[in-house]
Structure formats: C-alpha cells, structure tokens
Amino acid sequence: MSGPLVIALDAMGGDHAPEIVVKGANLAGRRFPDVQFQLFGNEAKIAPYLKRRPGLRRRCTIRHTEIAVRNDERPSAALRQGRDSSMQLAINAVRDGSAAGVVSAGNTGALMAMAKVSLRTLPGIDRPAIAAFFPTMAAESVMLDLGANIECDARNLFEFAMLGSAFSRVVLGVERPKVGILNVGAEEPKGSDSVREAAAMLRAYGDMPLEFTGFVEGDEIARGSVDVIVTDGFTGNVALKSAEGTVRLYSEFLRRAFKSSIASRLGYLLARRALQKLKARVDPRRYNGAVFLGLKGIVVKSHGGTDAFGFANAVGVAVDMARNGFGDVITGELARYGAARPAPAQVAAS
C-alpha cells in the first residue's frame, strides 16, 4: 500500500458494537497517530460515537451497510447471505488493497470462512491457523492452531511451525524462535502419527529460521520453554480455554481470601501495588487479538466481549504486522523453505 496505513474495522462485530469498536479505535489512534481507519457498519449507529471524538472522526471513513453477521450465524449461511455485511466488506477492503488489515470482534467461524474465500491462502499453505500470544514465566509465546482446524496432519503442523515462527519474529521480535509441538510426553515414541511425522519433518529440514526443540507437554506452556507451540485446533482451543479459566479461578480465590477477615483486608492494602502489577501482567485484554495466519492478508480476531482497551490491543496487532511487513516475510520464507520441505512419506522412508 502507498500512503498512510489504513486498518479496516468491522464496526458491527462483537457483543458491544459499535460503541466498543469506536472507543477502541480512539485508544489505538492515540498510540498510532498516523494510522487511519475504515469503519464498516450502520452509519446511523456509528456516527454518534464518532461525533464525541472529533480527532478520531477526521481519521475515519464510514462505509455504510445495514447488514451484520450474527454471533450465532453459521459460517455457511454468513457466506451466502452476508455478502454486503460489515464483516465481508471490511475483509474486501484488504483484498482490494484499500486497507492493510482487518479487525473484527464478530463471529469467529464466519470471519474465518469469509476471509479464506475472499483472501485465499498463501502459496504452500493448505489451511490457515488461528494464532495468539499470551504471557509465560519467560516472555510472551505464540500458540497455534486455536480452533480453525480440529484435525491436522503432519503437513499442517509443519506449516503451522513456519507460520508461528514468522509471527514470533515479526510481532514479538524473537530473532530465532524456539518451536515445540504439544504432545502427551517429551519422548519421541509418544503421540499420534501426525505429531511424530511433523516432528520428523522439522528435524529433517534443519536449515530453517527456527529452532525445533521437540515435544513439549502442557505444563511447559506457561513455563515459556519455547516461543512457539504447535498443535491441532482441538487441543489448542482446549488448552487456551483451560488457561483462561485457571486465571479466573485464581483471581476469584484471591478476591475471596482478601475479604475473609480484617487482617486479610489489611494485608491487601499492604500488597495492593504488587497485586495491581500482577493483574496487569495477566490481564487478558493485553493479549487480545488472535491472528488468522496463512492468508493473503492480515486478519485479526478480537474477543467478542472485550472492552475498548482490549479492542485497541487487537488493532495494535494488525498495525504491527502491517508495519513490519509480515506478509512479505512469510511469503518469502514459504517460497524459500516451503517448496523444498520433505514429505511425511520421504521422512518415514529415511
């Protein structure tokens, strides 16, 4: 793209749209004062929120449509009936080159289906994957897939490793990411055929811009022993939701513990600053913004129930990927490494 960086926003996607979308864009605009926005949705509903923010209004263009994809709508139905929806039009802006990326808090399945049909997958990629980063004891790490592909073969997992390592370098700044495949054990004989074959493919092809460390178990996710965790969509989604539930569980335990007695309340006052730092460190809004990797365009999925702060962080992910040329990076690496990768049958024979 030439000219200013433009991000397309599905203004009608999410539980609290369009209010949260506009407020999130306003926060993101303060962080990125040179970025402009295209808002797709019902102008009559969007305009009142923009009117209160004249600075943002000057940097926004509203593309009116009264059609929006429902949260409970099937992806197939959204594809057939949502051609003029705010979600589809925002994706089309990326396809047509008028926007560098799209951010939506709407229906995940519909967003993936529409983006895959409109943008297509990159050469050498069979299936796109959902990736997100989250805190660990060491730093932030990336996990994929988080739900786009319930069942994956060895080739899919190999491709996820390439996509995830590129994302880690471009967005998180890790020069040579450590990549591990999530498994039921660290020993080589363990796991399904697809997991073992993917590991063999990564070991057989050592000349790659990543360091394959082998298998990792579930307790190593939070430890941060690797920068990229590769798994199928079923396992990744369960692991992510389990981690989110555990954070909420311990937050509730802490809240109850500090309210249990007068001494506990006094202890909270003494530890308040440390607890506030802890809360900020694990705040899921800071890590909001799952990315659909493997498409010919930048697509970021925000959590549907997030607030303005969380949506702004999702916008920030799209901006960082666009500014750092993620598309060019991954396209170049696929051309260099993808064509020469060993097939599972070749690895098994060797």
C-alpha positions as YAML, in Angstrom:
chain: A
units: angstrom
residues:
- id: 1
  name: MET
  ca: [0.00, 0.00, 0.00]
- id: 2
  name: SER
  ca: [1.08, 3.55, -0.69]
- id: 3
  name: GLY
  ca: [0.13, 6.48, 1.54]
- id: 4
  name: PRO
  ca: [-0.99, 6.29, 5.17]
- id: 5
  name: LEU
  ca: [-1.59, 2.96, 6.86]
- id: 6
  name: VAL
  ca: [-5.30, 2.10, 6.87]
- id: 7
  name: ILE
  ca: [-6.98, -0.53, 9.05]
- id: 8
  name: ALA
  ca: [-10.49, -1.78, 8.24]
- id: 9
  name: LEU
  ca: [-12.77, -2.30, 11.26]
- id: 10
  name: ASP
  ca: [-15.91, -4.40, 11.38]
- id: 11
  name: ALA
  ca: [-17.84, -1.82, 13.40]
- id: 12
  name: MET
  ca: [-20.86, -4.09, 13.97]
- id: 13
  name: GLY
  ca: [-18.96, -7.18, 15.18]
- id: 14
  name: GLY
  ca: [-18.88, -8.07, 18.86]
- id: 15
  name: ASP
  ca: [-21.12, -8.01, 21.92]
- id: 16
  name: HIS
  ca: [-20.92, -4.25, 22.43]
- id: 17
  name: ALA
  ca: [-20.59, -2.91, 18.88]
- id: 18
  name: PRO
  ca: [-20.31, -0.28, 17.59]
- id: 19
  name: GLU
  ca: [-19.53, 1.57, 20.84]
- id: 20
  name: ILE
  ca: [-16.53, -0.54, 21.85]
- id: 21
  name: VAL
  ca: [-15.17, -0.55, 18.30]
- id: 22
  name: VAL
  ca: [-15.16, 3.24, 18.12]
- id: 23
  name: LYS
  ca: [-13.73, 3.62, 21.63]
- id: 24
  name: GLY
  ca: [-11.07, 1.05, 20.86]
- id: 25
  name: ALA
  ca: [-10.15, 2.80, 17.62]
- id: 26
  name: ASN
  ca: [-9.85, 6.04, 19.58]
- id: 27
  name: LEU
  ca: [-7.39, 4.45, 22.03]
- id: 28
  name: ALA
  ca: [-5.43, 2.83, 19.22]
- id: 29
  name: GLY
  ca: [-5.34, 6.18, 17.42]
- id: 30
  name: ARG
  ca: [-3.51, 7.73, 20.37]
- id: 31
  name: ARG
  ca: [-0.86, 5.03, 20.17]
- id: 32
  name: PHE
  ca: [-0.65, 5.19, 16.37]
- id: 33
  name: PRO
  ca: [-1.36, 8.82, 15.41]
- id: 34
  name: ASP
  ca: [-0.53, 8.22, 11.73]
- id: 35
  name: VAL
  ca: [-2.99, 5.34, 11.23]
- id: 36
  name: GLN
  ca: [-6.37, 5.84, 9.58]
- id: 37
  name: PHE
  ca: [-9.49, 3.69, 9.89]
- id: 38
  name: GLN
  ca: [-12.30, 2.50, 7.68]
- id: 39
  name: LEU
  ca: [-15.39, 1.66, 9.72]
- id: 40
  name: PHE
  ca: [-17.89, -0.70, 8.09]
- id: 41
  name: GLY
  ca: [-21.39, -0.74, 9.51]
- id: 42
  name: ASN
  ca: [-24.59, 1.18, 10.14]
- id: 43
  name: GLU
  ca: [-23.67, 4.87, 9.86]
- id: 44
  name: ALA
  ca: [-26.63, 5.99, 11.97]
- id: 45
  name: LYS
  ca: [-25.34, 3.87, 14.86]
- id: 46
  name: ILE
  ca: [-21.65, 4.68, 14.40]
- id: 47
  name: ALA
  ca: [-21.86, 8.44, 13.86]
- id: 48
  name: PRO
  ca: [-22.98, 9.43, 17.42]
- id: 49
  name: TYR
  ca: [-19.90, 7.81, 18.95]
- id: 50
  name: LEU
  ca: [-17.60, 9.44, 16.41]
- id: 51
  name: LYS
  ca: [-19.23, 12.83, 16.93]
- id: 52
  name: ARG
  ca: [-17.95, 12.85, 20.52]
- id: 53
  name: ARG
  ca: [-14.41, 12.23, 19.26]
- id: 54
  name: PRO
  ca: [-13.68, 14.80, 16.53]
- id: 55
  name: GLY
  ca: [-9.99, 13.87, 16.42]
- id: 56
  name: LEU
  ca: [-10.82, 10.30, 15.54]
- id: 57
  name: ARG
  ca: [-13.59, 11.37, 13.18]
- id: 58
  name: ARG
  ca: [-11.11, 13.20, 10.98]
- id: 59
  name: ARG
  ca: [-9.14, 9.98, 10.56]
- id: 60
  name: CYS
  ca: [-12.11, 7.71, 9.87]
- id: 61
  name: THR
  ca: [-14.19, 6.85, 6.86]
- id: 62
  name: ILE
  ca: [-17.58, 5.20, 7.35]
- id: 63
  name: ARG
  ca: [-18.70, 2.61, 4.80]
- id: 64
  name: HIS
  ca: [-22.40, 2.22, 5.37]
- id: 65
  name: THR
  ca: [-24.22, -1.08, 5.44]
- id: 66
  name: GLU
  ca: [-27.19, -2.19, 7.49]
- id: 67
  name: ILE
  ca: [-26.29, -5.88, 7.32]
- id: 68
  name: ALA
  ca: [-24.28, -7.51, 10.12]
- id: 69
  name: VAL
  ca: [-23.30, -11.12, 10.78]
- id: 70
  name: ARG
  ca: [-24.98, -12.50, 13.89]
- id: 71
  name: ASN
  ca: [-22.87, -14.15, 16.60]
- id: 72
  name: ASP
  ca: [-24.86, -17.38, 16.27]
- id: 73
  name: GLU
  ca: [-24.93, -17.44, 12.48]
- id: 74
  name: ARG
  ca: [-23.46, -20.47, 10.74]
- id: 75
  name: PRO
  ca: [-20.38, -19.76, 8.61]
- id: 76
  name: SER
  ca: [-22.05, -21.27, 5.54]
- id: 77
  name: ALA
  ca: [-25.09, -19.03, 5.99]
- id: 78
  name: ALA
  ca: [-22.88, -15.99, 6.52]
- id: 79
  name: LEU
  ca: [-21.08, -16.73, 3.26]
- id: 80
  name: ARG
  ca: [-24.34, -16.96, 1.32]
- id: 81
  name: GLN
  ca: [-26.30, -14.14, 2.94]
- id: 82
  name: GLY
  ca: [-23.61, -11.79, 4.22]
- id: 83
  name: ARG
  ca: [-22.03, -10.53, 1.03]
- id: 84
  name: ASP
  ca: [-22.91, -6.95, 1.94]
- id: 85
  name: SER
  ca: [-22.33, -7.36, 5.68]
- id: 86
  name: SER
  ca: [-19.95, -5.16, 7.64]
- id: 87
  name: MET
  ca: [-17.63, -8.13, 8.16]
- id: 88
  name: GLN
  ca: [-17.44, -9.10, 4.49]
- id: 89
  name: LEU
  ca: [-16.97, -5.52, 3.28]
- id: 90
  name: ALA
  ca: [-14.15, -4.98, 5.77]
- id: 91
  name: ILE
  ca: [-12.41, -8.12, 4.51]
- id: 92
  name: ASN
  ca: [-12.92, -6.97, 0.92]
- id: 93
  name: ALA
  ca: [-11.08, -3.75, 1.76]
- id: 94
  name: VAL
  ca: [-7.97, -5.82, 2.49]
- id: 95
  name: ARG
  ca: [-8.48, -7.91, -0.63]
- id: 96
  name: ASP
  ca: [-8.84, -4.81, -2.82]
- id: 97
  name: GLY
  ca: [-5.82, -3.09, -1.26]
- id: 98
  name: SER
  ca: [-7.58, -0.12, 0.33]
- id: 99
  name: ALA
  ca: [-6.73, -1.40, 3.84]
- id: 100
  name: ALA
  ca: [-3.62, -3.11, 5.22]
- id: 101
  name: GLY
  ca: [-5.53, -5.31, 7.64]
- id: 102
  name: VAL
  ca: [-8.95, -6.01, 9.13]
- id: 103
  name: VAL
  ca: [-10.01, -6.32, 12.78]
- id: 104
  name: SER
  ca: [-13.32, -7.83, 13.85]
- id: 105
  name: ALA
  ca: [-14.83, -8.92, 17.17]
- id: 106
  name: GLY
  ca: [-17.62, -10.77, 15.39]
- id: 107
  name: ASN
  ca: [-18.44, -14.40, 14.68]
- id: 108
  name: THR
  ca: [-15.14, -16.34, 14.54]
- id: 109
  name: GLY
  ca: [-16.34, -19.07, 12.19]
- id: 110
  name: ALA
  ca: [-17.88, -16.61, 9.78]
- id: 111
  name: LEU
  ca: [-14.78, -14.42, 9.83]
- id: 112
  name: MET
  ca: [-12.54, -17.37, 9.01]
- id: 113
  name: ALA
  ca: [-14.81, -18.64, 6.25]
- id: 114
  name: MET
  ca: [-15.20, -15.23, 4.63]
- id: 115
  name: ALA
  ca: [-11.52, -14.41, 4.89]
- id: 116
  name: LYS
  ca: [-10.46, -17.75, 3.44]
- id: 117
  name: VAL
  ca: [-12.79, -17.39, 0.46]
- id: 118
  name: SER
  ca: [-12.03, -13.71, -0.22]
- id: 119
  name: LEU
  ca: [-8.31, -13.55, 0.54]
- id: 120
  name: ARG
  ca: [-7.28, -17.15, -0.26]
- id: 121
  name: THR
  ca: [-4.41, -18.97, 1.41]
- id: 122
  name: LEU
  ca: [-0.75, -18.27, 0.75]
- id: 123
  name: PRO
  ca: [1.10, -20.48, -1.76]
- id: 124
  name: GLY
  ca: [2.23, -23.64, 0.00]
- id: 125
  name: ILE
  ca: [-0.32, -23.37, 2.83]
- id: 126
  name: ASP
  ca: [-3.19, -25.85, 2.89]
- id: 127
  name: ARG
  ca: [-5.10, -24.40, 5.84]
- id: 128
  name: PRO
  ca: [-4.94, -21.11, 7.74]
- id: 129
  name: ALA
  ca: [-4.49, -21.29, 11.50]
- id: 130
  name: ILE
  ca: [-5.59, -19.14, 14.42]
- id: 131
  name: ALA
  ca: [-2.63, -17.90, 16.49]
- id: 132
  name: ALA
  ca: [-2.46, -15.82, 19.64]
- id: 133
  name: PHE
  ca: [0.22, -14.83, 22.13]
- id: 134
  name: PHE
  ca: [-0.03, -14.95, 25.89]
- id: 135
  name: PRO
  ca: [2.20, -14.46, 28.96]
- id: 136
  name: THR
  ca: [4.65, -17.04, 30.30]
- id: 137
  name: MET
  ca: [7.27, -17.09, 33.04]
- id: 138
  name: ALA
  ca: [9.89, -16.08, 30.46]
- id: 139
  name: ALA
  ca: [8.12, -13.77, 27.99]
- id: 140
  name: GLU
  ca: [5.23, -13.91, 25.53]
- id: 141
  name: SER
  ca: [4.81, -17.05, 23.45]
- id: 142
  name: VAL
  ca: [2.67, -17.94, 20.45]
- id: 143
  name: MET
  ca: [0.31, -20.91, 20.13]
- id: 144
  name: LEU
  ca: [-1.41, -22.20, 17.02]
- id: 145
  name: ASP
  ca: [-3.83, -23.57, 15.98]
- id: 146
  name: LEU
  ca: [-6.50, -22.41, 18.42]
- id: 147
  name: GLY
  ca: [-9.60, -23.77, 16.76]
- id: 148
  name: ALA
  ca: [-9.61, -23.32, 12.99]
- id: 149
  name: ASN
  ca: [-8.60, -26.93, 12.23]
- id: 150
  name: ILE
  ca: [-9.94, -29.62, 14.54]
- id: 151
  name: GLU
  ca: [-7.92, -32.39, 12.87]
- id: 152
  name: CYS
  ca: [-4.47, -31.82, 11.38]
- id: 153
  name: ASP
  ca: [-1.97, -33.99, 9.54]
- id: 154
  name: ALA
  ca: [1.80, -33.74, 9.68]
- id: 155
  name: ARG
  ca: [1.99, -31.30, 6.80]
- id: 156
  name: ASN
  ca: [-0.46, -28.93, 8.51]
- id: 157
  name: LEU
  ca: [1.59, -28.97, 11.71]
- id: 158
  name: PHE
  ca: [4.78, -28.34, 9.74]
- id: 159
  name: GLU
  ca: [3.15, -25.32, 8.08]
- id: 160
  name: PHE
  ca: [1.93, -24.04, 11.47]
- id: 161
  name: ALA
  ca: [5.51, -24.16, 12.73]
- id: 162
  name: MET
  ca: [6.64, -21.95, 9.84]
- id: 163
  name: LEU
  ca: [3.73, -19.52, 10.26]
- id: 164
  name: GLY
  ca: [4.14, -19.30, 14.02]
- id: 165
  name: SER
  ca: [7.88, -18.69, 13.89]
- id: 166
  name: ALA
  ca: [7.42, -15.90, 11.34]
- id: 167
  name: PHE
  ca: [4.75, -14.31, 13.55]
- id: 168
  name: SER
  ca: [7.06, -14.56, 16.58]
- id: 169
  name: ARG
  ca: [9.87, -12.79, 14.72]
- id: 170
  name: VAL
  ca: [7.76, -10.04, 13.20]
- id: 171
  name: VAL
  ca: [5.44, -9.23, 16.11]
- id: 172
  name: LEU
  ca: [7.39, -10.32, 19.20]
- id: 173
  name: GLY
  ca: [10.88, -9.62, 17.88]
- id: 174
  name: VAL
  ca: [12.35, -13.09, 18.57]
- id: 175
  name: GLU
  ca: [15.28, -13.49, 16.18]
- id: 176
  name: ARG
  ca: [15.29, -17.31, 16.04]
- id: 177
  name: PRO
  ca: [12.16, -18.67, 17.75]
- id: 178
  name: LYS
  ca: [12.21, -21.98, 19.60]
- id: 179
  name: VAL
  ca: [9.40, -24.17, 18.33]
- id: 180
  name: GLY
  ca: [7.85, -27.15, 20.13]
- id: 181
  name: ILE
  ca: [4.97, -29.49, 19.26]
- id: 182
  name: LEU
  ca: [2.43, -30.01, 22.04]
- id: 183
  name: ASN
  ca: [2.28, -33.69, 22.95]
- id: 184
  name: VAL
  ca: [1.37, -36.09, 25.74]
- id: 185
  name: GLY
  ca: [5.05, -36.57, 26.54]
- id: 186
  name: ALA
  ca: [8.50, -35.35, 25.58]
- id: 187
  name: GLU
  ca: [9.74, -38.77, 24.47]
- id: 188
  name: GLU
  ca: [9.94, -39.42, 20.71]
- id: 189
  name: PRO
  ca: [7.75, -42.58, 20.58]
- id: 190
  name: LYS
  ca: [4.78, -40.80, 22.19]
- id: 191
  name: GLY
  ca: [1.92, -39.08, 20.42]
- id: 192
  name: SER
  ca: [-0.15, -39.61, 17.31]
- id: 193
  name: ASP
  ca: [1.28, -40.45, 13.89]
- id: 194
  name: SER
  ca: [0.75, -36.90, 12.63]
- id: 195
  name: VAL
  ca: [2.60, -35.40, 15.61]
- id: 196
  name: ARG
  ca: [5.57, -37.76, 15.25]
- id: 197
  name: GLU
  ca: [5.73, -37.28, 11.48]
- id: 198
  name: ALA
  ca: [5.63, -33.47, 11.82]
- id: 199
  name: ALA
  ca: [8.49, -33.63, 14.32]
- id: 200
  name: ALA
  ca: [10.48, -35.81, 11.93]
- id: 201
  name: MET
  ca: [9.89, -33.33, 9.11]
- id: 202
  name: LEU
  ca: [11.13, -30.43, 11.22]
- id: 203
  name: ARG
  ca: [14.21, -32.39, 12.30]
- id: 204
  name: ALA
  ca: [14.94, -33.48, 8.72]
- id: 205
  name: TYR
  ca: [14.88, -29.91, 7.46]
- id: 206
  name: GLY
  ca: [17.33, -28.12, 9.72]
- id: 207
  name: ASP
  ca: [18.04, -25.10, 7.51]
- id: 208
  name: MET
  ca: [15.11, -23.00, 8.71]
- id: 209
  name: PRO
  ca: [14.82, -19.68, 10.59]
- id: 210
  name: LEU
  ca: [13.66, -21.51, 13.73]
- id: 211
  name: GLU
  ca: [14.97, -23.91, 16.33]
- id: 212
  name: PHE
  ca: [12.88, -27.05, 16.72]
- id: 213
  name: THR
  ca: [13.22, -28.30, 20.30]
- id: 214
  name: GLY
  ca: [11.00, -31.37, 20.03]
- id: 215
  name: PHE
  ca: [7.87, -32.17, 22.01]
- id: 216
  name: VAL
  ca: [6.53, -30.07, 24.89]
- id: 217
  name: GLU
  ca: [3.95, -31.05, 27.47]
- id: 218
  name: GLY
  ca: [1.07, -28.95, 28.75]
- id: 219
  name: ASP
  ca: [2.87, -27.74, 31.87]
- id: 220
  name: GLU
  ca: [5.60, -26.19, 29.70]
- id: 221
  name: ILE
  ca: [3.20, -23.76, 28.01]
- id: 222
  name: ALA
  ca: [3.20, -21.33, 30.95]
- id: 223
  name: ARG
  ca: [6.87, -22.01, 31.69]
- id: 224
  name: GLY
  ca: [7.91, -20.38, 28.43]
- id: 225
  name: SER
  ca: [10.40, -23.05, 27.42]
- id: 226
  name: VAL
  ca: [9.55, -22.41, 23.75]
- id: 227
  name: ASP
  ca: [8.49, -19.35, 21.79]
- id: 228
  name: VAL
  ca: [6.02, -21.14, 19.51]
- id: 229
  name: ILE
  ca: [3.72, -24.01, 20.50]
- id: 230
  name: VAL
  ca: [2.30, -26.01, 17.59]
- id: 231
  name: THR
  ca: [-0.81, -28.16, 17.92]
- id: 232
  name: ASP
  ca: [-4.10, -29.02, 16.24]
- id: 233
  name: GLY
  ca: [-7.09, -26.74, 16.67]
- id: 234
  name: PHE
  ca: [-8.99, -29.02, 19.04]
- id: 235
  name: THR
  ca: [-6.11, -29.37, 21.51]
- id: 236
  name: GLY
  ca: [-5.07, -25.73, 21.20]
- id: 237
  name: ASN
  ca: [-8.56, -24.41, 21.87]
- id: 238
  name: VAL
  ca: [-8.97, -26.65, 24.93]
- id: 239
  name: ALA
  ca: [-5.56, -25.58, 26.26]
- id: 240
  name: LEU
  ca: [-6.31, -21.89, 25.75]
- id: 241
  name: LYS
  ca: [-9.74, -22.03, 27.38]
- id: 242
  name: SER
  ca: [-8.32, -24.06, 30.28]
- id: 243
  name: ALA
  ca: [-5.64, -21.42, 30.85]
- id: 244
  name: GLU
  ca: [-8.21, -18.61, 30.76]
- id: 245
  name: GLY
  ca: [-10.42, -20.48, 33.22]
- id: 246
  name: THR
  ca: [-7.50, -21.08, 35.57]
- id: 247
  name: VAL
  ca: [-6.67, -17.38, 35.63]
- id: 248
  name: ARG
  ca: [-10.28, -16.55, 36.53]
- id: 249
  name: LEU
  ca: [-10.28, -19.28, 39.20]
- id: 250
  name: TYR
  ca: [-7.20, -17.96, 40.98]
- id: 251
  name: SER
  ca: [-8.41, -14.39, 40.67]
- id: 252
  name: GLU
  ca: [-11.60, -15.40, 42.45]
- id: 253
  name: PHE
  ca: [-9.63, -17.31, 45.10]
- id: 254
  name: LEU
  ca: [-7.53, -14.21, 45.78]
- id: 255
  name: ARG
  ca: [-10.58, -11.98, 45.98]
- id: 256
  name: ARG
  ca: [-12.26, -14.26, 48.50]
- id: 257
  name: ALA
  ca: [-9.07, -14.70, 50.53]
- id: 258
  name: PHE
  ca: [-8.52, -10.96, 50.94]
- id: 259
  name: LYS
  ca: [-12.13, -10.49, 52.04]
- id: 260
  name: SER
  ca: [-12.10, -13.32, 54.56]
- id: 261
  name: SER
  ca: [-11.01, -11.28, 57.58]
- id: 262
  name: ILE
  ca: [-9.94, -7.85, 58.79]
- id: 263
  name: ALA
  ca: [-6.30, -8.98, 58.82]
- id: 264
  name: SER
  ca: [-6.66, -10.14, 55.22]
- id: 265
  name: ARG
  ca: [-8.09, -6.78, 54.21]
- id: 266
  name: LEU
  ca: [-5.13, -5.04, 55.83]
- id: 267
  name: GLY
  ca: [-2.81, -7.43, 54.03]
- id: 268
  name: TYR
  ca: [-4.45, -6.46, 50.74]
- id: 269
  name: LEU
  ca: [-3.75, -2.78, 51.42]
- id: 270
  name: LEU
  ca: [-0.08, -3.57, 52.01]
- id: 271
  name: ALA
  ca: [0.17, -5.76, 48.89]
- id: 272
  name: ARG
  ca: [-2.08, -3.67, 46.65]
- id: 273
  name: ARG
  ca: [0.63, -2.33, 44.35]
- id: 274
  name: ALA
  ca: [2.14, -5.78, 43.80]
- id: 275
  name: LEU
  ca: [-1.31, -7.23, 43.11]
- id: 276
  name: GLN
  ca: [-2.04, -4.47, 40.62]
- id: 277
  name: LYS
  ca: [1.18, -5.33, 38.77]
- id: 278
  name: LEU
  ca: [0.17, -8.99, 38.77]
- id: 279
  name: LYS
  ca: [-3.28, -8.13, 37.44]
- id: 280
  name: ALA
  ca: [-1.79, -6.06, 34.62]
- id: 281
  name: ARG
  ca: [0.65, -8.84, 33.74]
- id: 282
  name: VAL
  ca: [-2.05, -11.47, 33.25]
- id: 283
  name: ASP
  ca: [-4.80, -9.15, 32.01]
- id: 284
  name: PRO
  ca: [-6.30, -10.99, 29.00]
- id: 285
  name: ARG
  ca: [-7.09, -7.66, 27.34]
- id: 286
  name: ARG
  ca: [-3.37, -7.07, 26.86]
- id: 287
  name: TYR
  ca: [-3.18, -10.23, 24.76]
- id: 288
  name: ASN
  ca: [-6.42, -9.72, 22.87]
- id: 289
  name: GLY
  ca: [-6.11, -10.21, 19.14]
- id: 290
  name: ALA
  ca: [-5.91, -13.67, 17.60]
- id: 291
  name: VAL
  ca: [-4.46, -13.72, 14.08]
- id: 292
  name: PHE
  ca: [-5.53, -15.81, 11.12]
- id: 293
  name: LEU
  ca: [-2.17, -16.90, 9.75]
- id: 294
  name: GLY
  ca: [-1.70, -18.34, 6.27]
- id: 295
  name: LEU
  ca: [-3.98, -15.95, 4.39]
- id: 296
  name: LYS
  ca: [-3.08, -13.38, 1.74]
- id: 297
  name: GLY
  ca: [-3.86, -10.54, 4.07]
- id: 298
  name: ILE
  ca: [-3.86, -9.54, 7.73]
- id: 299
  name: VAL
  ca: [-6.96, -10.64, 9.65]
- id: 300
  name: VAL
  ca: [-7.16, -10.13, 13.43]
- id: 301
  name: LYS
  ca: [-9.97, -11.53, 15.57]
- id: 302
  name: SER
  ca: [-10.79, -9.65, 18.76]
- id: 303
  name: HIS
  ca: [-12.63, -11.31, 21.63]
- id: 304
  name: GLY
  ca: [-16.33, -10.58, 21.21]
- id: 305
  name: GLY
  ca: [-16.85, -9.47, 24.80]
- id: 306
  name: THR
  ca: [-13.75, -7.31, 25.17]
- id: 307
  name: ASP
  ca: [-13.74, -3.65, 26.14]
- id: 308
  name: ALA
  ca: [-12.16, -0.67, 24.39]
- id: 309
  name: PHE
  ca: [-8.71, -1.39, 25.84]
- id: 310
  name: GLY
  ca: [-8.78, -4.95, 24.57]
- id: 311
  name: PHE
  ca: [-10.04, -3.96, 21.12]
- id: 312
  name: ALA
  ca: [-7.31, -1.32, 20.87]
- id: 313
  name: ASN
  ca: [-4.70, -4.00, 21.51]
- id: 314
  name: ALA
  ca: [-6.19, -6.12, 18.73]
- id: 315
  name: VAL
  ca: [-5.86, -3.13, 16.40]
- id: 316
  name: GLY
  ca: [-2.26, -2.78, 17.59]
- id: 317
  name: VAL
  ca: [-1.51, -6.36, 16.50]
- id: 318
  name: ALA
  ca: [-2.79, -5.59, 12.99]
- id: 319
  name: VAL
  ca: [-0.76, -2.38, 12.82]
- id: 320
  name: ASP
  ca: [2.44, -4.09, 13.99]
- id: 321
  name: MET
  ca: [2.05, -6.87, 11.44]
- id: 322
  name: ALA
  ca: [1.41, -4.41, 8.61]
- id: 323
  name: ARG
  ca: [4.28, -2.09, 9.55]
- id: 324
  name: ASN
  ca: [6.76, -4.94, 9.89]
- id: 325
  name: GLY
  ca: [5.78, -6.45, 6.54]
- id: 326
  name: PHE
  ca: [4.55, -9.78, 7.86]
- id: 327
  name: GLY
  ca: [3.03, -10.72, 4.52]
- id: 328
  name: ASP
  ca: [6.29, -10.22, 2.66]
- id: 329
  name: VAL
  ca: [8.25, -12.10, 5.33]
- id: 330
  name: ILE
  ca: [6.10, -15.20, 5.33]
- id: 331
  name: THR
  ca: [5.68, -15.22, 1.54]
- id: 332
  name: GLY
  ca: [9.45, -15.11, 1.09]
- id: 333
  name: GLU
  ca: [10.02, -17.88, 3.61]
- id: 334
  name: LEU
  ca: [7.38, -20.12, 2.07]
- id: 335
  name: ALA
  ca: [8.99, -19.66, -1.33]
- id: 336
  name: ARG
  ca: [12.41, -20.48, 0.10]
- id: 337
  name: TYR
  ca: [11.63, -23.26, 2.56]
- id: 338
  name: GLY
  ca: [8.15, -24.50, 1.69]
- id: 339
  name: ALA
  ca: [8.84, -25.90, -1.75]
- id: 340
  name: ALA
  ca: [11.81, -27.97, -0.55]
- id: 341
  name: ARG
  ca: [10.27, -29.33, 2.64]
- id: 342
  name: PRO
  ca: [10.34, -33.10, 2.97]
- id: 343
  name: ALA
  ca: [7.07, -35.01, 2.64]
- id: 344
  name: PRO
  ca: [5.97, -37.25, 5.50]
- id: 345
  name: ALA
  ca: [6.44, -40.33, 3.33]
- id: 346
  name: GLN
  ca: [10.00, -39.28, 2.48]
- id: 347
  name: VAL
  ca: [10.79, -38.73, 6.14]
- id: 348
  name: ALA
  ca: [9.33, -42.11, 7.09]
- id: 349
  name: ALA
  ca: [11.37, -43.82, 4.39]
- id: 350
  name: SER
  ca: [14.58, -42.14, 5.54]
...
